[in-house]
């Protein structure tokens, strides 16, 4: 997937990161914070999976591990076989 096709995915991923990185939001379930990623995935699963793998590997954020644990693991489950 090229950068343009990943733009919506990137926006959703960054929004999810910003959301879960807020101290007050640590108790919020990951399925809520990642709804944007899930919505994008449902629109175009194959492209979303490609964007997931490329963008998450390049995302330079201090707490990317939280994003990966709460969002990417869910994404990878959906991406199996795609």
NUVO-316725 format. One line per 4 residues: number of its first residue (from 1); for each residue x, y, z of N, C-alpha, C. Coordinates in nm, 2 decimals. Each point is the difference from the previous one (the first is absolute). Layout:
NUM> X Y Z X Y Z X Y Z  ...
END
This chain:
1> 0.08 -0.12 0.00 -0.08 0.12 0.00 0.09 0.12 0.00  -0.04 0.10 -0.08 0.08 0.12 0.00 -0.04 0.10 0.11  0.07 0.11 0.01 -0.03 0.09 0.12 -0.14 0.05 -0.01  -0.05 0.04 -0.12 -0.13 0.06 -0.01 -0.11 -0.10 0.04
5> 0.02 -0.12 -0.03 -0.11 -0.10 0.03 0.00 -0.03 0.15  0.11 0.04 0.07 0.01 -0.02 0.14 -0.03 0.12 0.08  -0.04 0.11 -0.06 -0.02 0.12 0.07 -0.11 -0.01 0.10  -0.11 -0.06 -0.03 -0.11 -0.02 0.09 0.04 -0.09 0.12
9> 0.07 -0.10 -0.04 0.04 -0.10 0.10 0.10 0.07 0.10  0.09 0.08 -0.05 0.09 0.08 0.08 -0.07 0.09 0.10  -0.10 0.07 -0.05 -0.08 0.09 0.08 -0.07 -0.07 0.11  -0.05 -0.12 -0.03 -0.07 -0.08 0.10 0.10 -0.05 0.10
13> 0.11 -0.04 -0.04 0.10 -0.06 0.09 0.06 0.11 0.09  0.02 0.12 -0.05 0.05 0.10 0.08 -0.10 0.05 0.10  -0.13 0.00 -0.04 -0.11 0.04 0.09 0.00 -0.10 0.11  0.01 -0.13 -0.03 -0.01 -0.10 0.10 0.12 0.01 0.09
17> 0.12 0.03 -0.05 0.11 0.02 0.09 -0.02 0.11 0.09  -0.04 0.12 -0.05 -0.02 0.12 0.08 -0.10 -0.03 0.11  -0.11 -0.08 -0.04 -0.10 -0.03 0.10 0.05 -0.08 0.12  0.07 -0.11 -0.03 0.04 -0.09 0.10 0.12 0.05 0.08
21> 0.07 0.10 -0.06 0.12 0.06 0.07 -0.04 0.10 0.11  -0.13 0.04 0.00 -0.04 0.09 0.10 -0.02 -0.08 0.13  0.07 0.05 0.11 -0.01 -0.06 0.13 -0.14 -0.03 0.05  -0.09 0.09 -0.03 -0.14 -0.01 0.05 -0.08 -0.11 -0.08
25> 0.06 -0.05 -0.11 -0.07 -0.09 -0.09 0.05 -0.14 0.02  0.09 -0.03 0.09 0.06 -0.13 0.01 -0.11 -0.11 0.03  -0.11 0.04 0.06 -0.10 -0.11 0.03 -0.10 -0.02 -0.12  0.01 0.08 -0.10 -0.09 -0.02 -0.12 0.04 -0.12 -0.07
29> -0.10 -0.08 -0.03 0.02 -0.13 -0.08 0.06 0.03 -0.13  0.10 -0.09 -0.05 0.07 0.03 -0.12 -0.10 -0.01 -0.12  -0.11 -0.08 0.01 -0.09 -0.01 -0.11 -0.07 0.14 -0.03  -0.01 0.08 0.10 -0.06 0.13 -0.02 0.10 0.09 -0.06
33> 0.12 0.01 0.05 0.11 0.09 -0.05 0.04 -0.04 -0.14  -0.02 -0.12 -0.04 0.04 -0.05 -0.13 -0.11 -0.01 -0.10  -0.12 0.07 0.03 -0.11 -0.02 -0.09 0.03 0.06 -0.13  0.08 0.11 -0.01 0.04 0.05 -0.13 0.08 -0.09 -0.08
37> 0.09 -0.08 0.06 0.07 -0.10 -0.07 -0.09 -0.11 -0.05  -0.09 -0.04 0.09 -0.10 -0.11 -0.04 -0.08 0.05 -0.12  -0.05 0.12 0.01 -0.08 0.05 -0.11 0.08 0.00 -0.13  0.12 0.04 0.00 0.08 0.01 -0.12 0.03 -0.15 -0.05
41> 0.02 -0.09 0.09 0.03 -0.13 -0.03 -0.12 -0.06 -0.07  -0.12 0.03 0.05 -0.13 -0.05 -0.06 -0.02 0.05 -0.14  0.05 0.12 -0.03 -0.01 0.06 -0.13 0.09 -0.07 -0.10  0.12 -0.03 0.04 0.09 -0.06 -0.10 0.10 -0.08 0.08
45> -0.03 -0.13 0.03 0.08 -0.08 0.09 0.14 -0.02 -0.06  0.01 -0.04 -0.12 0.13 -0.03 -0.06 0.09 0.12 0.01  -0.05 0.12 -0.04 0.08 0.12 0.01 0.03 0.04 0.14  -0.09 -0.02 0.09 0.02 0.04 0.14 0.11 -0.09 0.06
49> 0.00 -0.13 -0.04 0.10 -0.09 0.06 0.14 0.04 -0.05  0.01 0.04 -0.13 0.13 0.04 -0.05 0.04 0.13 0.07  -0.09 0.09 0.02 0.03 0.13 0.06 0.04 -0.03 0.15  -0.07 -0.09 0.06 0.03 -0.04 0.14 0.15 -0.04 0.01
53> 0.04 -0.09 -0.08 0.14 -0.06 0.01 0.10 0.11 -0.03  -0.02 0.08 -0.11 0.10 0.10 -0.03 0.00 0.12 0.09  -0.12 0.05 0.04 0.00 0.12 0.08 0.04 -0.03 0.14  -0.04 -0.11 0.06 0.03 -0.03 0.14 0.15 -0.02 0.01
57> 0.07 -0.05 -0.10 0.14 -0.02 0.01 0.08 0.13 -0.01  -0.06 0.10 -0.05 0.06 0.13 -0.02 -0.04 0.10 0.10  -0.10 -0.02 0.07 -0.06 0.10 0.09 0.10 0.03 0.11  0.04 0.13 0.01 0.10 0.04 0.10 -0.07 0.07 0.11
61> -0.05 -0.07 0.10 -0.07 0.05 0.11 0.06 -0.06 0.13  0.00 0.07 0.11 0.06 -0.05 0.12 -0.07 -0.12 0.06  -0.13 -0.01 -0.03 -0.08 -0.11 0.06 -0.06 -0.08 -0.11  0.07 -0.02 -0.11 -0.05 -0.08 -0.11 -0.03 -0.14 0.04
65> 0.06 -0.05 0.11 -0.03 -0.13 0.04 -0.14 -0.02 0.05  -0.05 0.11 0.06 -0.14 -0.01 0.04 -0.10 0.00 -0.12  0.04 0.08 -0.10 -0.08 0.00 -0.12 0.00 -0.14 -0.07  0.12 -0.06 0.00 0.01 -0.13 -0.06 -0.07 -0.11 0.08
69> 0.01 0.01 0.13 -0.07 -0.10 0.08 -0.15 0.01 -0.01  -0.05 0.12 0.00 -0.15 0.01 0.01 -0.06 0.01 -0.14  0.07 0.04 -0.10 -0.06 0.02 -0.13 0.05 -0.10 -0.10  0.13 -0.01 -0.01 0.06 -0.08 -0.11 -0.03 -0.15 0.02
73> 0.00 -0.05 0.13 -0.03 -0.14 0.02 -0.14 -0.03 -0.04  -0.09 0.09 0.02 -0.14 -0.02 -0.05 0.00 0.00 -0.15  0.07 0.09 -0.06 0.01 0.01 -0.14 0.06 -0.13 -0.06  0.11 -0.05 0.06 0.07 -0.11 -0.06 -0.09 -0.13 0.01
77> -0.09 -0.01 0.10 -0.09 -0.11 0.01 -0.09 0.01 -0.12  -0.05 0.12 -0.03 -0.10 0.01 -0.11 0.08 -0.02 -0.14  0.13 0.02 0.01 0.08 0.00 -0.13 0.04 -0.14 -0.04  -0.01 -0.09 0.09 0.05 -0.14 -0.03 -0.08 -0.05 -0.13
81> 0.08 -0.04 -0.10 -0.05 -0.06 -0.12 -0.03 0.11 -0.10  0.03 0.13 0.03 -0.03 0.10 -0.10 0.13 0.03 -0.08
END
